[in-house]
Amino acid sequence: MNLSSLKLPLLLIAIIVIALLPADMTGSGIPWPGLKRYGTYIISLWLVTAVAAMGVNLIMGYAGQESLAQAAFLGIGAYTTAILTKAGVPFFATFALAGLASFLIGILLGFPALRVQKHYLAFVTLAFSVFVWLVIRNEEWLTGGVSGIQDIARPSLFGFSLKPALYYYWFILVVTALLAGAMWWIIRSPWGRAFTALRENAIRAESLGIDVRGYKLLAFAIGSAYGGFAGSLYAPLVEFIDPSPFALAASLLYLLMVMLGGMGTLLGPFIGAGVAVLLPEWLRFTEGLAPIIFAVIVMIMVALCPTGIVGLFERIFARKRRPHADDKGPALGEVKS
């Protein structure tokens, strides 16, 4: 049995383990007390962060573009949900509006920038990220400014409240799985093949009849929408938002997540988000040294795994599957006994 045939069973096992990780299993005879409220919050944050990183991975890892505005789109989604929820709009409507608003803004932002070379998109998104952060911080009548928006309600599903941390975690897990499935479909669709062709060689892709500008814009808009979806999940998770999580530094961190996990892979955003979210928590015992140790670990990982953690494991498995030089087949003309 090869590794490919084990992918689906391993994926299902991983989803079940992740779903049951924060739950108290002692009542079922399993000696696992589950995670406390803060632990449940951390793995919920990991999933939300992975959703945003999936968008960056589509833009950078598959379409070969550069975006420094993912945190801004996360902020757009978070504030859209927070403001509309406070106004009495149902969460699921705000979730859709957050993704749609980010998608449309992505089109408006990317259309002029993508008419030229890809680094112009990085410059435009850099300016846009700073602009959004300034609006969030200064327009107190709308966003609350530095005081933020408090008491953001968690949604209800079919009349069932998702306010308990464990229930909302399961909700985030389901939404993340659906968005990951949608990303898997996009990547394997003709769109995904066009994105990959643009990344490898845009001139050759255009010679084959691919609308280079249109597909670049589509990838950027979809990736931005994932940022909006992540922001919409983030606001009820923390129940309070202010401008600080949506600054430029956060956008740079999303790029780092994709690089660490592995650009152009489905698992890369989840692994990179896990490193960025969980590793600082594990280093808390070092107190003031935690940022320095985290930076050193990340630099070592980037140096040792230039293709990301997923790329490292792919090379290891490829080496194990490679036949050794001593494993020779029968000589020409030799008849087996």
N, C-alpha and C positions, 0 to 999 in steps of 0.2 A: 504494500500500500504506500503510495507516494504522498508527498506533502499536499498536493493539490486536492486530493480526495478527502483530506482531513480538514480543509479550510472551513467548510460549512459546519461540521460538528463542533470544531473548536470555537467558532464564532458564537454558536448557540450556547455553549457552555460558558463562555466569557460573559455573555449578556445575562445569563441566569445568575452567575456569581456576582456581577456588578449590581443586579437588581436586589439581591438578598444581602449584600454587604452591610447596609446600615440596619437591617432588621434584627430584632431579638428572636433568636431561634431556640432559646432554652425551653420554651413550651413544647417544642416538637422533639425534644430529646437530643438536640444538637447543642453541644457546649459552646455556643457563640452568643454573647450578650448583645451583639450589634454595636452600632456607633452611637455616641451621644449627639446632641443637637449640633454642636460645632463640627464634629466629624462629618455629619450628614450635609451640613452647609458646604464644607470644603469639596466634597466629591460632587455636589450639585454645581458648585462654581467651576469645577473642572469640566463638566459636560457643557455648560454654557460657554466657557472659553473655547472649547473644542469646536463648537458651532461657528463662532467667529473665525477661528483659525481655518476651518474648512473653506470659508469664503476667500481668505488670503491665499490658500493653497490653489484654489481654482484660478485666481488671477495670476499668481506668480509661478506656481509649480506646473500648471498645465498650459496656460496661455502665454507665459513668458513675459508678463507685464510687471510693473512695479507700482505698488500702492502704499501710501503712508497715511491713509485716512480711515482704516478699519475701526479705530477707536471712536472716530467722529460718527460713523454710521451706527456703532453700538450706542452712542449717546443719543442719536436721533431716535432710534428704536426705544430706548429706555424712557426718554422724556415723552415721546408720543404715547406710550402705554400709561405712564404715570399721570400725565395731564388728562387724558381722555378717561381713564379709570376714575379719577377724582370727579370728573363731570358726569359719571354714571353710565359711560359706554361699556358694554360687556368686554371682558378681556379678549375673547377670541376675535372680536371685531378689531380691537386695538392691535392685536398680534398681526393680523392680515394687513392693516394699514401701516404698521411699522415696516414690514417687509416691502410693501408697495411703494411707500415714500422713499425708502432707501434705494430701491430699484430705479425709480424715476430720477432721483437726484444723481444717481450713478450715471445714468444716460446723459443728463444735462452737463454733468461735470466732465465726463469722458469724451464727449463728442468733439469739442474743439481740441482737446489735448492729444487724442489719438489720430488726428490728421497728420501728425508729425512723428518723430521717433519716440520710442517708449520712455526715455528718461524724462520727457516733458510731462508725462502722466505723473511721475513721482514728484516733480516740482509743483504741479497743480494740486495734487492731493495733499502735499505738505502745507500749502497755503490754506487749503480748505479745512484741514484739521485744526489749524490755529484759529481760523475764523469761527468754526463751530464752537470751539472751546470758549472763545471770547463772548460769543452770543449767550451761551449757557451761563457763563459767570456774571455777565453784566445786565442781562434782561431779567431783572428780578420780578417784574410784573407777570412774567410767563413761567420762568423756571425756578424762581425762588433765589437765584444768585448763589452765593457761597453757602447760604443756609439750606439750600436744596429743597426737596419735596419729601415730606415724611408720611408715614402711615399708608403706604401703598398696599392696597388689599390684594391678597392672593385670590386666584379665580376659584369658581365652583364648576364642577363637571356633573351635569345631569342632577343638579340639586345637592351634590355631595361636595362639601367644603374641602379644599386642598390646603387649608391653612397649616395643618401639622407639617413639620419639616419632612417627615418620611413620605407623606402623600405627595407633597409638591416635588420631592426628589423623583418619585416614580413617574410623575407627570413629565418632568424635564427629560427623563430617560426615554420615555416613549416618543416625545417630540424630537429629541436628538436622533433616535433610531430612524424616524420617518425622514428627517432632513438628510441623514447619511445615506438612506436608501435612494432618495431623490438625487443626491450627488453621484451615487454609483451609476444611476441610470443616465444622467447627463454625460458622465465621462465615457460611457460605453455607447452612447448614441452618436449619430453623425456629427452633432455639435462637438462632442468631446474629441472625436478624431480630427476635426477641423482645428480645435484649440491646440492640440498637440502638434499638428502640422505647422501652425503659426510659430510655436515655440522653437521648433527645430530649424525652420528656414522659411521666413515670411515671403521671400521673393519666389521660392519654388512653389509655395502654397498658392500664391497669386497666379502663377503661370498655369496651375491646375484648375483655375476657375473659382477658387475660394475667395469670398468677399472678405478681404483682410480686415478692413476697417470695421465692417459690421460684426464680425465674430469677435474682434478685440473688445468692441463696445459691449457686446452681449456677455462676454466673460466677466468684464468689470462690473456690469450692472447686477448680474446674478451673485457675484461675490459680495457686492455691497449689500444686497438684500439679505444675505446670510448674516451680515453684521447687524442689520436691523432686527432680524429674528432673535439673535442672541441678546440684544439690548432689551427686547420685549420680555424675554424670560428672566433677564437679570434684575429688572426693577422690582417685581414681586418677590424675588428671592431675598434681596437685601432689605426690602420694605422701606428703604430710604436711599435717595440718590442725590449726589452733589457733583460739581464739575470735575473733581480730581480723577476719577477712573477713566475719563475720556480725553485726557491730554495726549500730546504727541508721543510722549514716552511709551504709552500703552500701545500705540500703533507699531512702534519699533519692536516692542516685546512680541507682538503677534508675528512679525516677520521672523524673529528669532525662533519662535515656536515651530514654524514651518520648516526652517532650516535644520533645527535639531531633530525633529521627527522624521523628516525626509520629504523633500519637495516632490510633487507629482505622484504621491502615494495616498491611498485612502486612509491608512492607519497613521500616517505621519502627523496630522493635526492632533489626534488624540494622544499620541505619545509625547509630542512637543508640549501640548497643554498640560499634560501630567507632570512633566519636568518643571514647567514654569509655575504651576500652582502648588504642587505637592512638595517639591524639594525645599522651598523656603520654609514650609511648615515643619519639615523634619529637621531643619537647621536652627530652629528656634532656641534649642538648648545652648547654642553658642553665643546667644545674645547679640552684642554689638558686632561680632565677627561674621554674622550670618551673611550680609551682603557681599563681603569680600570672598568668603568661601564659595558662595553661589556663583560669583563671577569667575572664579578660578575653575570650578567644576565645569561650567559652561564652555569656557575657552578650551579646556582639555578635550571635552566632548566634540567640539567643532573641529579641533585639530586632528583627532583620531578618527572621526566619522564625518568626512567632508560631504558625503551623500546622505547624512542623517542616520539615525539609529535604525530605521527600517532598511536602509541601504547596507548598513553593516551586517545585519542578520541575513540579508539576501546573499551577500558575498560569502558568509560562513556556510550557508546551506548549499550554495552553488559549488563551493570547494569540496564539501562532503559528497555531493553527487558526482563530481568529476571522477572518471575512472583513472586509476593509477597506471603509471607507465609499465609496471610489472604485470598488470592484468591483461595479458595478450590472448587473443583468440587463436583458433587453430590456424596453422600455416596453410598457405595456398596449396591446394591439392591434397591436403591431409584428410584422411577419412576417419571419422569418429568410430571407435569400437563399440 
